[in-house]
């Protein structure tokens, strides 16, 4: 059996978990094994049907009075509980911040190796895989030797697709055994920031700005263009270092990793750390004054020119069209 940790936040499914299920389904088909999912928290009941639609035949729900919010070691304890009862051959999660953290706790708890950021895997002996290294700048072919294989799946390495002929999954609820140590690190309070902006993670269009935007005031034109395209505004690391934009807007290895249909990179040179964050964009449109900028080698479309002239011209054309 292949077990997938499905991530949710107070009943709101993380869409990357569906990519993990699709990845797990491909492994299950190759190995001739069933696919099951584990979720933590009572509010997870809201996502069982969509997990079934994506191939999970059984959904295991961990309910506990102290699991009202995220606690990485406790989530790992819940997954270990399911593993003890079901004996999976592979356990995986999507390679989000939470998914990687929980699987690292699980690996330490069970003294098993963990392969992180996997893009491809082939069950068998040996169990072979490809994963990203060095912030996504390198692909490594490797083998994984363990009684139970633990993986996290690189976000956007596969598309989330519903399973053919899927139906409602069986649902099994259990109460994991937790120690005080499992709950030393947990979310105890949230302060929500009110915003009606489209998030970088969800945006179909992202307009990113780098040093070439010229300053914090230069992002006003990028905001206008993004609003017309129903998109979001991102930026490079140097922009946050200069204090022009908050870190939450940063795209890159140490920022957010995005997968829009279109990424418009304005005045961004294309350092490898930034390209790691936007490599899953379906189309890359570059605006830059430097015809030798590294980002141009990755571009689908490019305009060699000043951001201060090109972006207002694009905005005007969109408004008139």
Secondary structure, DSSP 8 states (H G I E B T S, - for coil): -EEEE--EETTEE-THHHHHHHHHHHHHHHHT--EEEEEESGGGGGGHHHHHHTT-SEEEEE--TT-SS--HHHHHHHHHHHHHHH--SEEEEE-SHHHHHHHHHHHHHHT--EEEEEEEEE-SSSEEEEEEEGGGTEEEEEEE-SSSEEEEE-TTSS-----TT----EEEEE-----TGGGSS-----------S--TTT-SEEEEE-GGG-SGGGHHHHHHHHHHTT-EEEE-HHHHHTTSS-GGGBBSTTSB----SEEEEES----HHHHHHHTT-S-EEEEES-TT-GGGGG-SEEEES-HHHHHHHHHHHHHH-
